[in-house]
Amino acid sequence: MTSIARLAVDSGVTFTVDDVVDAVERGLPESYATPTTGGMTRRELIAQMARNILSGTMYNG
C-alpha cells in the first residue's frame, strides 16, 4: 500500500482500489491460502481492507 501511495504522489496518477488489489495479489505467493469462511473471495477481502485503510475506518476505534 505504501509503494502505491508513494507512486501516486510522485507521478500524480490516481489509483483505484482494484489497482491496489491487483498489486497485493501479485505480491502474494502462489500457494497463499484463500479465505474459507465468510463467503468473500480473496479479492473482495483485500478490497475491503484497502477501502478501510484508505477511508481511515481501520484506524477508528
C-alpha positions in Angstrom: 0.0 0.0 0.0 2.8 2.4 0.8 4.5 1.8 -2.5 1.3 2.6 -4.3 0.7 5.8 -2.3 4.3 6.9 -2.9 3.9 6.2 -6.7 0.6 8.2 -6.7 2.3 11.2 -5.1 5.4 11.0 -7.2 3.6 10.5 -10.5 0.3 12.3 -9.9 -1.6 9.2 -11.1 -4.7 8.3 -9.3 -5.0 4.6 -8.5 -8.2 2.7 -7.8 -8.9 0.1 -5.1 -8.8 -2.5 -7.9 -5.2 -1.4 -8.7 -4.3 -1.9 -5.0 -5.9 -5.4 -5.1 -4.0 -6.3 -8.2 -0.7 -5.2 -6.6 -1.4 -7.1 -3.4 -2.3 -10.3 -5.3 0.8 -10.1 -7.4 2.8 -9.9 -4.2 1.3 -13.0 -2.7 3.0 -16.4 -3.0 1.2 -18.7 -5.4 0.4 -21.0 -2.5 -1.1 -18.3 -0.3 -4.3 -19.5 1.3 -7.7 -18.3 0.2 -10.5 -17.4 2.7 -12.5 -20.4 3.7 -15.2 -18.6 5.8 -17.4 -15.6 5.4 -18.3 -16.1 1.8 -15.9 -13.5 0.5 -13.3 -14.1 -2.2 -9.7 -13.1 -1.6 -10.1 -10.1 -4.0 -13.2 -9.0 -2.1 -11.4 -9.3 1.3 -8.3 -7.4 0.0 -10.5 -4.7 -1.5 -12.5 -4.3 1.8 -9.2 -4.0 3.7 -7.9 -1.4 1.3 -11.1 0.7 1.5 -10.9 0.5 5.3 -7.3 1.7 5.3 -7.9 4.5 2.7 -11.0 5.7 4.5 -9.4 5.6 7.9 -12.1 3.2 9.2 -9.4 0.7 10.1 -7.8 3.3 12.5 -11.0 4.3 14.3 -11.9 2.6 17.4 
